[in-house]
Amino acid sequence: MQATAEHATAKIAVWWDMKDCPIPEGYDPALVRQSIEGAFKEKGYSGPVSVTAYGDQTQTSGHILQGLLSTGVSVVHTRPESTNYHMHRDMVEWRGQNPPPATMMIISDKVPGVFDWDLLRLQQRTLYNLFLAYSVKPLCGTLLCTSEEWCWRYLLFSSLSRRREVVQCAKLYCYSCDFDCQSLKKFQKHLSTYKHAREEHVNPTHDEVVCVTESWGRNYKATPEFATAKIQVWWDMSTCPIPEGYDAPLVRPSMEAAFKELGYSGPVSITAYDDHNHTPLQTLQALSSTGVLVVHVIPDFKDLSSDLHAWHYANPPQTAAIMMVISDHVDWNSHGLVRLLQENNYNLFLAYSFRPSKMSFLLTSAEWLWESLLAGSEKRALRSESESGGAPTSRRIDFLRFITPNFSSTCELE
């Protein structure tokens, strides 16, 4: 993918796992940086490039270290089991100092299964470009949105040009000892000392990536951009039914009250899916009277992809909008949802009847337990509806849409 105008001259940071993607035998290490830069320039990127190489540098020859250092590649010594941890920590620190537009590149075979979860959530909030390189193409793809992916050897051998001038700004780091310098001789001497060996033995080993996006808040207040944005709700009534004894006309105002508590006051559209052969007529009438579009689907048919795409086409990519899914099976539609969040200016709300056993890679702005959402806002919802004088006439009222594999129609409830 060619660079956009805003990314063409933006900063580029490269994090390189030297164990996964080593320098091929006989390859001049001084050419690594220019090969990476050449690949970027072919795609229209000419911004400043920083490259950091990670590995057990006690196993790296002085010739390779000198070649990297002389061309501005910073070199980090880590214990092999801690490489992923330190790479990811440095990525997080860099992101904190370099907001988008900017470009990230990861050279590693560990993106699937190690880095992808956190990166996937990051892509749903920020607009960094992402490039990948690996020694072997992963058997299983990821949902990451990438600008380009390369095989490591192809990248090194396909973008060669004349040798660049020597760069003197790179550093050598030992993360085991919190030591850094710019002298290769001093660095190698440090790695051979008793003090270094003791620190590696005594200090704890960090062998797991800390996913910082796990701590990103839910149910935070609306930003000005999203405060009045459209809200589209897709509600799976089979997994999140109306609680027994709950007044169906309160469903919509209860949702709207929950949104308003967080500062969202935009127009709300709700579509309720279920096998409505078993839904009482009075419930259907009560829902439709408050502007809820009721959709009949065959049992176990919970794929919302067609409705997701239809809604997306009606909401331009750069227009702030909010999607909400009420279901215990949001994972059935997670691939489509994450792609919309990566490529568009959308927020996502979720509600479910029970909390999932593990955190989803979907990045949400708000989440609720279904019955808590209804019960917690019931009084406020009643007051809100009374003050507003009922449902606005712009809402879709008294219609029921039927969907089966071969039949779709709309009829008026009587």
N, C-alpha and C positions, 0 to 999 in steps of 0.2 A: 504494500500500500504506500503510495507516494505521500510525502509530508504535506500537511496543511500549512497555510500561511502562518498560523500561530505557533506551530511546532517546528517550523523549518529552522529557526535560529535559536530555539530554546535549549536549555542545558540537557545533557545526556549523561546518565550515570550507569556504569557497567559493573556488575558483581560477578566474579568468575571463580568457579570451583576448579582448581587445577588438578584435583584427583580425578574427577569425573571427565574433565575435558583437558587432558594434558597437551603440552606442546609436542607435536609429532617429532620422532627422531630425525635429526638432520635439518629441522626447520630452524631458521634464524629467529631467536626470541625477540630481536629488535624489530621484527616485522609484524608482531602480533597487533600492536596498537594501530599501525597504519592500515592493516587489513580490516580491522573493526571499523575504523573511520571511513575507509573506502566503501565498505558495504552500506554505511549510513548515507554517504554522499550520493551513491547510486539511487537512493530512495528520496533524495532531496533534502537531507538533514545536514546542516553545516554548523550547528551549535557547538559550544565547547564540550569536549568529551573527557570524563574522568573514568579511569579503569582501576579497579582494585582486585588483586589476585589473592585467593585464600588457599592455604594448604599447610601441610607439615613441611616447613622449609628446611628442616634438617636433612630432608631427603632430596632437596632441589640443588642442582649443581650451581657453583658460583658463576659459571658462564651464563646460565639462564637468568639468574637473579640480576646480574649486571646488565644483560640485554634488556630486561624489562624495566629496570630502574632508570636506565639511560634514556628511555623513550617516554618517561612520565607515567609508567604503570606503578602504582603503589602496591606493595607486597605485604601480606599479613601472614604471620605464623600462628596457626591454631592446631590444637590436637585434632586428629581426623574426625573423632566423634562429635566435636564441637563446631565444625565448620558451618553447618546449616544454621545453628543458633546465632553465630556471629554475623554471618551474611545477612540474615533477616533483621537482626538488631541494627545493623548499619543501614539497611534499607529504610527502616522506620525512622531512624535519626535523620537521614537525608530527606525523606519526605517532609519531616517537620520543618526543615530549613529551606525547602524548595517546593513551593506550591505550584500547581499546574498553571500554565502549560509547561510540561517538562516530559522527558522521556526516560524510561527505565529499561535496562536490558539485563537479563539473567542468563548466565552461561553455566548450565548445570543439568544433570540428569534427574534432579530431585524436585523439579517443579511439580509434577503430578504426585500427590500424596504428602508433600511437605510444605511447599510454598503456596500451592494453588488455592486452598481454602481462604486464607487471609487476603490474598491478592484478589480473589473473586469478589469478596465483600468490599474491598477497597474500590474496585472498578464500578461498583454500584453507587458510589458517592463522588468520586473524583475523576478528573479527565486526563490522567497520565496516559501516555502512549506506552505500550509494552512490546518489547522484542525478546525473543527466546533463541537460544542456541543449545544444542545437546549433541552428545557423541553418537547416540542412537535415537532415532525417532520413537517416541513412546508408543507402546502397543495400544494403550487407552488414551484417547484424547481428553482434553479438559474443556471446561466451559469458558475459559479465559478468552477475552477478546484481544487478539494480538495484531500488531501492525505487520509483523513478518516473523518467520521462524526459519532457522538455518541449521543444517548439519555443521558441526564445528569444523571439521576438516575442509568442507566446501567453503566455508566462510574464510578460512585462512588462505586458501590457495586461489580463490577466485577474484580477489580484490587487490592484488599486488600492484604497486606502482613504485616510483622512485623512493629511495629511502629518505625519511624525514630527518630534520635536524635534531640533534641531541637535546633532550629536555631535562632540566635539573630540579624540578619542583616536587618530584615524587618522594614518598617516605617509605620506610620499612617499619613494620609494627610487630611486636610480640604481644598477643592478647593474653597469653598465659601469665605474663609478668607486668602488664601495663607499661611496656617499654617501647620507645620509638626513637628513630634516628634517621639520618640520611646517608650514613657511611656504611657501605656493604661490609667492609672489614670489621667495623665495630659491631654490626648486627650479627655476623657469623661468630664472632668471639662471644657475644652474649649468649647465643644458643648453645654454646659448648661449656658454659659455666655450671658450677655446682648449684649456684643460686637459682638459675633457670630450671634445672632438673628438680630441685626441691619444690619450687613454686608449682610446677606441673603436677607433682605428686600430691602436694598438700591441697591445692585449690580444687574446689568442686568441679566436676565435669558437667558442662551444659550440653545435653544431648537432645533436647527437644526445643522446637521453635515455640516461642511465646506469641500466640496469636492476639495481637493488640486489638483487633476489631471486636473480639469477644466482649470487651469492656465498653464498646460504644453504646451510648444510652438508648433506651427505648422510651417511648411516650414523652419525648421532649417537646417543648413548645414549638408551634409552627413558626417558620421564618416568614418574613414579609412576602417573599416570592410565592409561598405556598398557602398563605393564610386564606386567600379567596379563590384558590384553584378548584377546578372540578374534582369531584370525588365519585369514582365508579366502584360500586360494591357488587361482588359476585358471591352469592350466599348458597352454600350447599346445605339444604334443609334436612337431608338424610343423616348427616353427622352432627349437625348443630340445629336440632329442632326447636320449635317454640316450647319452652318449659310448660309442663302441665299446670293449668290454672293461670297462666300468664295471658294478659289481654293482648291479642294479636295487633290491634291498632297502635300499640305502644312501641312496637319493634322499631319502626322508622324514627320516631322522635327520640327514642332512647339512644340510637346510634348517633343521631345528629347532636344530641346533648353531649355524648362522649367526645365527639369531634370538637365541639365548641369549648369544652374544658381545656383542650390543648391549643386552642386558638385558631381552629379551622372552621371557617364559616362559608365556604364555597358551596355551590349547588351540588346536591347529592342524588345520584341515580342508583337504584337497588334492583338487582335481578335475583330472584329466588328460584333455585333448581331443585326438583324432586320428582319422584313418581307420585303425581298428585291424584292418582286413583284412590289413594288412601288418606288424602287430606280433606277434612270436612269443608263443605262448601262455604260455611260461614267464616272459616279461617281464610279461605281464598278471597272472599269478598272483603273481609276486613283488611287484608294486606293490600289488595288492589285499590281500596278506597283511600289509602294513604300514599298512593303513587308507587307501590312496589310492583314491578313487572314480574309476573309469575310464569315460570317456564316448566312445562312437563317434559321429563326425560325418562327414558327406559331405565330400569334398575341397573345400578353399577355403571351407568354412563356419567362420568364426572370429568370428562375432558373439556376444558374451557377454551382450548387453543383457538377455535374459530371465532369465538366471541372476543377473546383477547385481541386477536389481530384486527377484527372489525372495529373495535374500540380504538386501537392504536392508529388506524388509518384516519380516524375522525379527529385525532389529537396530534398536531404537528410535533416533530421531535423536540424542538426547543421550547415548546409550550409547557409550563409547569402544570402537572396534573397528578392525581393521586389514585392509585389502585388499592382496593381492599378485597381480600379473599377471606371468607368465613368458611372454614372447612378443616376437618382432621386429615384431609388428603391433599394438602397444598403441594406436597412433593410430587404428585402426579402431574402438576403443571409448572413445576419449579424451573425447568429448562426454558420454557417460553417466558416466564416472568423475569428470570435473571437476564435474559437477552434484552428485554425491554428496558430494564433498569440500567444496563450497561450503556445502551445506545441512546437513551432519551432522558429528558429532564422530568422523571417521574419519582414519586415517593410511593412506598408500599406500607399498607396496614395489614395486620393479620388478626384473626380471632379463631379460637378453637375450643372444643369442649374439654380438653385436658392438655396440659403442657407437654410438648414433645420431650422425649428422653434425652435428646442432644440438640444443641443449637444448630439451626439451619444456616446454610451458606447464603440464604436470602437476607439482604440487609433491610431491616424494617425501621420505619419511623415511629410506629406504635404497634403494640400487641395487647390483646385482652383475652381473658377467659370468657367464653361466650355468655354464660349465665351471669357472670359478674358485670359484664358490659350492660346487660339488660337490667339487672337488679340495681346496680350502683347508680344508674341515671334515671330510674323510673319516676321519681318525684319531679326532678327537673324537667324531664321530657313532658310530663303532663302539663306543667306550668308553661313550658315553651309553646306547646300546641295551642293551649288556651289563649295565650297572648297573641299568637299569630292568626287566630281565627280559622284554623284548619289548614288543610293541605293546599299549597298554591295550585292554581289552575294549570300551570305549565307542566305539572307532573303527568305521567301516563296513568290514567285512571280506568278501572273497570275492564281491563283486557287480560286475557290469558293466552299465552303462546304455547303451542304444543310442538315438541321436537322428538321425532323418532328417526331411525336411520334413513328412512325413505319418504318421510312425510313431515312437512312443516306448515303450520297454519296459525292464524290468529283469530280469536273469537271473543265476543263480548259476554261477560258473565251476566246472568239474570238472577 
